[in-house]
Amino acid sequence: MKTIYVITSFLIIMLGNQSISAAQSTNLSETFKKHFNETVQQVHETEHADEKRMILNASFSKMVEAIEIIETRANLSDEERTRLSSFKNDLSEKQNELNGLDGFEQVEDADLDEFSNFSQDYLEQASRTITLSLTTALLIVIILLLL
């Protein structure tokens, strides 16, 4: 009986360790994709162009702000900082395109649904994967929820 108890305890500990090690990292781009997917759904459900533009602007701003907070608070490697900075620049570029800044023409009101889909596809097809610790990932989710 004692042997079964020891083996069972050992298996539970091993499975627990495996779960903990698998949960130590997360893909940041997946977190942002999920967030932006919700944004696209809101844009499609909204009828007025001004509200659509406001929703998209708020989403881009939240993601950029979350990245800036993470850059200052998280302990990141040089490679993670570079990837994060590149991702932030891509988001800022999309926001500039939406608003007609930095040499872009403003997205027409009639094209906002299509632009939101295009931006979502762009984020989903990003070739980079940004993997951060679970603590940093939770920080991102909390920031996105609070902003």
PyRosetta script that sets phi, psi and omega in degrees:
from pyrosetta import init, pose_from_sequence

init()
pose = pose_from_sequence("MKTIYVITSFLIIMLGNQSISAAQSTNLSETFKKHFNETVQQVHETEHADEKRMILNASFSKMVEAIEIIETRANLSDEERTRLSSFKNDLSEKQNELNGLDGFEQVEDADLDEFSNFSQDYLEQASRTITLSLTTALLIVIILLLL")
pose.set_psi(1, -41.2)
pose.set_omega(1, 179.6)
pose.set_phi(2, -63.6)
pose.set_psi(2, -35.8)
pose.set_omega(2, 179.4)
pose.set_phi(3, -64.6)
pose.set_psi(3, -42.3)
pose.set_omega(3, 178.4)
pose.set_phi(4, -63.4)
pose.set_psi(4, -40.9)
pose.set_omega(4, 178.5)
pose.set_phi(5, -62.5)
pose.set_psi(5, -43.1)
pose.set_omega(5, -179.8)
pose.set_phi(6, -66.0)
pose.set_psi(6, -44.7)
pose.set_omega(6, -180.0)
pose.set_phi(7, -64.6)
pose.set_psi(7, -43.8)
pose.set_omega(7, 178.7)
pose.set_phi(8, -62.0)
pose.set_psi(8, -44.7)
pose.set_omega(8, 178.7)
pose.set_phi(9, -61.6)
pose.set_psi(9, -42.9)
pose.set_omega(9, 179.2)
pose.set_phi(10, -61.3)
pose.set_psi(10, -45.2)
pose.set_omega(10, 179.7)
pose.set_phi(11, -62.9)
pose.set_psi(11, -42.2)
pose.set_omega(11, 179.2)
pose.set_phi(12, -63.2)
pose.set_psi(12, -42.9)
pose.set_omega(12, 178.9)
pose.set_phi(13, -64.2)
pose.set_psi(13, -43.4)
pose.set_omega(13, 179.8)
pose.set_phi(14, -63.5)
pose.set_psi(14, -43.4)
pose.set_omega(14, 178.2)
pose.set_phi(15, -66.4)
pose.set_psi(15, -37.9)
pose.set_omega(15, 177.4)
pose.set_phi(16, -64.2)
pose.set_psi(16, -43.1)
pose.set_omega(16, 177.6)
pose.set_phi(17, -63.0)
pose.set_psi(17, -40.3)
pose.set_omega(17, 178.5)
pose.set_phi(18, -63.0)
pose.set_psi(18, -42.8)
pose.set_omega(18, 179.1)
pose.set_phi(19, -64.2)
pose.set_psi(19, -41.5)
pose.set_omega(19, -179.8)
pose.set_phi(20, -65.3)
pose.set_psi(20, -43.8)
pose.set_omega(20, -178.8)
pose.set_phi(21, -68.0)
pose.set_psi(21, -33.6)
pose.set_omega(21, 177.4)
pose.set_phi(22, -70.3)
pose.set_psi(22, -27.8)
pose.set_omega(22, -177.7)
pose.set_phi(23, -89.0)
pose.set_psi(23, 1.6)
pose.set_omega(23, -176.5)
pose.set_phi(24, -76.2)
pose.set_psi(24, -15.6)
pose.set_omega(24, 178.2)
pose.set_phi(25, -135.1)
pose.set_psi(25, 156.1)
pose.set_omega(25, 178.6)
pose.set_phi(26, -145.0)
pose.set_psi(26, 158.9)
pose.set_omega(26, -178.3)
pose.set_phi(27, -93.3)
pose.set_psi(27, 111.1)
pose.set_omega(27, -178.2)
pose.set_phi(28, -61.7)
pose.set_psi(28, -40.2)
pose.set_omega(28, -178.4)
pose.set_phi(29, -62.6)
pose.set_psi(29, -32.0)
pose.set_omega(29, 176.5)
pose.set_phi(30, -65.7)
pose.set_psi(30, -37.8)
pose.set_omega(30, 178.1)
pose.set_phi(31, -62.7)
pose.set_psi(31, -44.9)
pose.set_omega(31, 179.6)
pose.set_phi(32, -69.1)
pose.set_psi(32, -36.6)
pose.set_omega(32, 177.7)
pose.set_phi(33, -60.9)
pose.set_psi(33, -43.6)
pose.set_omega(33, 179.3)
pose.set_phi(34, -62.6)
pose.set_psi(34, -45.4)
pose.set_omega(34, 179.1)
pose.set_phi(35, -60.3)
pose.set_psi(35, -45.7)
pose.set_omega(35, -176.9)
pose.set_phi(36, -72.1)
pose.set_psi(36, -28.3)
pose.set_omega(36, 174.6)
pose.set_phi(37, -60.5)
pose.set_psi(37, -42.0)
pose.set_omega(37, 176.7)
pose.set_phi(38, -64.3)
pose.set_psi(38, -37.0)
pose.set_omega(38, 178.0)
pose.set_phi(39, -63.0)
pose.set_psi(39, -46.0)
pose.set_omega(39, -179.5)
pose.set_phi(40, -60.9)
pose.set_psi(40, -40.4)
pose.set_omega(40, 177.9)
pose.set_phi(41, -62.4)
pose.set_psi(41, -41.5)
pose.set_omega(41, 177.6)
pose.set_phi(42, -63.4)
pose.set_psi(42, -41.9)
pose.set_omega(42, 179.9)
pose.set_phi(43, -61.3)
pose.set_psi(43, -44.3)
pose.set_omega(43, -179.1)
pose.set_phi(44, -67.8)
pose.set_psi(44, -28.8)
pose.set_omega(44, -179.9)
pose.set_phi(45, -81.6)
pose.set_psi(45, -16.3)
pose.set_omega(45, -177.7)
pose.set_phi(46, -90.2)
pose.set_psi(46, 141.2)
pose.set_omega(46, -177.1)
pose.set_phi(47, -94.8)
pose.set_psi(47, -31.3)
pose.set_omega(47, -173.9)
pose.set_phi(48, -90.8)
pose.set_psi(48, 134.4)
pose.set_omega(48, -176.8)
pose.set_phi(49, -62.1)
pose.set_psi(49, -38.4)
pose.set_omega(49, 180.0)
pose.set_phi(50, -61.6)
pose.set_psi(50, -40.7)
pose.set_omega(50, 178.5)
pose.set_phi(51, -67.9)
pose.set_psi(51, -39.1)
pose.set_omega(51, 178.1)
pose.set_phi(52, -61.3)
pose.set_psi(52, -46.3)
pose.set_omega(52, -179.9)
pose.set_phi(53, -62.5)
pose.set_psi(53, -41.1)
pose.set_omega(53, 179.6)
pose.set_phi(54, -64.2)
pose.set_psi(54, -42.1)
pose.set_omega(54, 178.9)
pose.set_phi(55, -62.5)
pose.set_psi(55, -46.3)
pose.set_omega(55, 179.4)
pose.set_phi(56, -64.2)
pose.set_psi(56, -44.4)
pose.set_omega(56, 178.2)
pose.set_phi(57, -60.0)
pose.set_psi(57, -44.6)
pose.set_omega(57, -179.4)
pose.set_phi(58, -63.0)
pose.set_psi(58, -41.0)
pose.set_omega(58, -179.6)
pose.set_phi(59, -65.3)
pose.set_psi(59, -48.2)
pose.set_omega(59, 178.1)
pose.set_phi(60, -60.5)
pose.set_psi(60, -42.7)
pose.set_omega(60, -179.4)
pose.set_phi(61, -63.4)
pose.set_psi(61, -42.3)
pose.set_omega(61, 178.8)
pose.set_phi(62, -61.3)
pose.set_psi(62, -44.2)
pose.set_omega(62, -178.0)
pose.set_phi(63, -66.9)
pose.set_psi(63, -41.8)
pose.set_omega(63, 178.4)
pose.set_phi(64, -65.3)
pose.set_psi(64, -43.0)
pose.set_omega(64, 178.9)
pose.set_phi(65, -63.8)
pose.set_psi(65, -39.5)
pose.set_omega(65, 177.9)
pose.set_phi(66, -62.3)
pose.set_psi(66, -42.2)
pose.set_omega(66, 178.9)
pose.set_phi(67, -63.9)
pose.set_psi(67, -42.5)
pose.set_omega(67, 179.6)
pose.set_phi(68, -62.6)
pose.set_psi(68, -39.8)
pose.set_omega(68, 178.0)
pose.set_phi(69, -65.6)
pose.set_psi(69, -42.0)
pose.set_omega(69, -179.9)
pose.set_phi(70, -65.5)
pose.set_psi(70, -40.8)
pose.set_omega(70, 179.5)
pose.set_phi(71, -59.8)
pose.set_psi(71, -34.6)
pose.set_omega(71, -177.9)
pose.set_phi(72, -86.8)
pose.set_psi(72, -27.9)
pose.set_omega(72, -173.3)
pose.set_phi(73, -103.0)
pose.set_psi(73, -28.2)
pose.set_omega(73, -174.7)
pose.set_phi(74, -89.2)
pose.set_psi(74, 151.1)
pose.set_omega(74, 176.3)
pose.set_phi(75, -89.2)
pose.set_psi(75, 96.2)
pose.set_omega(75, -174.3)
pose.set_phi(76, -110.7)
pose.set_psi(76, 150.6)
pose.set_omega(76, 174.1)
pose.set_phi(77, -76.7)
pose.set_psi(77, 167.9)
pose.set_omega(77, 178.7)
pose.set_phi(78, -60.7)
pose.set_psi(78, -39.3)
pose.set_omega(78, 179.4)
pose.set_phi(79, -65.4)
pose.set_psi(79, -42.1)
pose.set_omega(79, 178.2)
pose.set_phi(80, -64.2)
pose.set_psi(80, -41.1)
pose.set_omega(80, 178.1)
pose.set_phi(81, -62.3)
pose.set_psi(81, -41.7)
pose.set_omega(81, 179.7)
pose.set_phi(82, -63.4)
pose.set_psi(82, -46.6)
pose.set_omega(82, 179.4)
pose.set_phi(83, -64.0)
pose.set_psi(83, -41.4)
pose.set_omega(83, 179.7)
pose.set_phi(84, -64.5)
pose.set_psi(84, -42.5)
pose.set_omega(84, 178.8)
pose.set_phi(85, -64.0)
pose.set_psi(85, -41.2)
pose.set_omega(85, 177.9)
pose.set_phi(86, -62.9)
pose.set_psi(86, -43.2)
pose.set_omega(86, 179.0)
pose.set_phi(87, -63.7)
pose.set_psi(87, -41.6)
pose.set_omega(87, 178.5)
pose.set_phi(88, -63.0)
pose.set_psi(88, -41.7)
pose.set_omega(88, 178.1)
pose.set_phi(89, -63.0)
pose.set_psi(89, -39.8)
pose.set_omega(89, 177.2)
pose.set_phi(90, -62.2)
pose.set_psi(90, -42.6)
pose.set_omega(90, 179.0)
pose.set_phi(91, -65.1)
pose.set_psi(91, -42.7)
pose.set_omega(91, 178.7)
pose.set_phi(92, -63.3)
pose.set_psi(92, -37.9)
pose.set_omega(92, 178.3)
pose.set_phi(93, -63.7)
pose.set_psi(93, -42.4)
pose.set_omega(93, 177.8)
pose.set_phi(94, -63.3)
pose.set_psi(94, -39.8)
pose.set_omega(94, 178.8)
pose.set_phi(95, -66.9)
pose.set_psi(95, -40.0)
pose.set_omega(95, 176.6)
pose.set_phi(96, -63.2)
pose.set_psi(96, -39.5)
pose.set_omega(96, 177.1)
pose.set_phi(97, -63.3)
pose.set_psi(97, -42.3)
pose.set_omega(97, 178.4)
pose.set_phi(98, -59.0)
pose.set_psi(98, -41.7)
pose.set_omega(98, -173.8)
pose.set_phi(99, -98.1)
pose.set_psi(99, -0.6)
pose.set_omega(99, 178.7)
pose.set_phi(100, 73.3)
pose.set_psi(100, 37.6)
pose.set_omega(100, 179.7)
pose.set_phi(101, -106.9)
pose.set_psi(101, 163.7)
pose.set_omega(101, 176.5)
pose.set_phi(102, 52.5)
pose.set_psi(102, 44.8)
pose.set_omega(102, 175.1)
pose.set_phi(103, 87.3)
pose.set_psi(103, -1.9)
pose.set_omega(103, 177.5)
pose.set_phi(104, -89.6)
pose.set_psi(104, 151.0)
pose.set_omega(104, 170.3)
pose.set_phi(105, -86.8)
pose.set_psi(105, 139.5)
pose.set_omega(105, -178.4)
pose.set_phi(106, -62.5)
pose.set_psi(106, 138.7)
pose.set_omega(106, 177.1)
pose.set_phi(107, -65.0)
pose.set_psi(107, 129.3)
pose.set_omega(107, 179.8)
pose.set_phi(108, -64.9)
pose.set_psi(108, 149.9)
pose.set_omega(108, -179.2)
pose.set_phi(109, -56.1)
pose.set_psi(109, -40.0)
pose.set_omega(109, -177.7)
pose.set_phi(110, -68.7)
pose.set_psi(110, -18.2)
pose.set_omega(110, -176.0)
pose.set_phi(111, -101.3)
pose.set_psi(111, 8.5)
pose.set_omega(111, -175.3)
pose.set_phi(112, -66.0)
pose.set_psi(112, -37.8)
pose.set_omega(112, 176.9)
pose.set_phi(113, -62.9)
pose.set_psi(113, -45.1)
pose.set_omega(113, 179.6)
pose.set_phi(114, -64.8)
pose.set_psi(114, -39.1)
pose.set_omega(114, 178.1)
pose.set_phi(115, -64.4)
pose.set_psi(115, -40.1)
pose.set_omega(115, 178.8)
pose.set_phi(116, -64.4)
pose.set_psi(116, -40.2)
pose.set_omega(116, 176.8)
pose.set_phi(117, -64.5)
pose.set_psi(117, -43.7)
pose.set_omega(117, 179.4)
pose.set_phi(118, -61.5)
pose.set_psi(118, -43.3)
pose.set_omega(118, 179.7)
pose.set_phi(119, -64.8)
pose.set_psi(119, -39.7)
pose.set_omega(119, 177.8)
pose.set_phi(120, -63.8)
pose.set_psi(120, -45.2)
pose.set_omega(120, 177.9)
pose.set_phi(121, -60.8)
pose.set_psi(121, -40.4)
pose.set_omega(121, 179.6)
pose.set_phi(122, -60.7)
pose.set_psi(122, -44.9)
pose.set_omega(122, 179.1)
pose.set_phi(123, -66.3)
pose.set_psi(123, -38.0)
pose.set_omega(123, -178.3)
pose.set_phi(124, -72.7)
pose.set_psi(124, -28.4)
pose.set_omega(124, -178.3)
pose.set_phi(125, -93.5)
pose.set_psi(125, 3.8)
pose.set_omega(125, 178.6)
pose.set_phi(126, -57.4)
pose.set_psi(126, 129.9)
pose.set_omega(126, -174.7)
pose.set_phi(127, -76.8)
pose.set_psi(127, -15.5)
pose.set_omega(127, -176.8)
pose.set_phi(128, -90.4)
pose.set_psi(128, 148.4)
pose.set_omega(128, 174.2)
pose.set_phi(129, -121.7)
pose.set_psi(129, 125.1)
pose.set_omega(129, -179.6)
pose.set_phi(130, -107.6)
pose.set_psi(130, 111.8)
pose.set_omega(130, -178.9)
pose.set_phi(131, -107.5)
pose.set_psi(131, 125.7)
pose.set_omega(131, -179.3)
pose.set_phi(132, -128.6)
pose.set_psi(132, 170.2)
pose.set_omega(132, -180.0)
pose.set_phi(133, -66.4)
pose.set_psi(133, 160.8)
pose.set_omega(133, 179.9)
pose.set_phi(134, -61.2)
pose.set_psi(134, -39.3)
pose.set_omega(134, 179.7)
pose.set_phi(135, -61.3)
pose.set_psi(135, -44.2)
pose.set_omega(135, 178.7)
pose.set_phi(136, -65.3)
pose.set_psi(136, -40.1)
pose.set_omega(136, 179.1)
pose.set_phi(137, -63.2)
pose.set_psi(137, -41.6)
pose.set_omega(137, 177.7)
pose.set_phi(138, -64.6)
pose.set_psi(138, -37.4)
pose.set_omega(138, 176.1)
pose.set_phi(139, -59.9)
pose.set_psi(139, -42.7)
pose.set_omega(139, 179.4)
pose.set_phi(140, -61.8)
pose.set_psi(140, -48.1)
pose.set_omega(140, -179.0)
pose.set_phi(141, -61.2)
pose.set_psi(141, -42.8)
pose.set_omega(141, 179.0)
pose.set_phi(142, -63.9)
pose.set_psi(142, -43.2)
pose.set_omega(142, 179.4)
pose.set_phi(143, -61.5)
pose.set_psi(143, -45.9)
pose.set_omega(143, -179.7)
pose.set_phi(144, -62.8)
pose.set_psi(144, -35.0)
pose.set_omega(144, 179.3)
pose.set_phi(145, -72.7)
pose.set_psi(145, -35.2)
pose.set_omega(145, -177.0)
pose.set_phi(146, -81.2)
pose.set_psi(146, -28.1)
pose.set_omega(146, -177.9)
pose.set_phi(147, -74.2)
pose.dump_pdb("model.pdb")
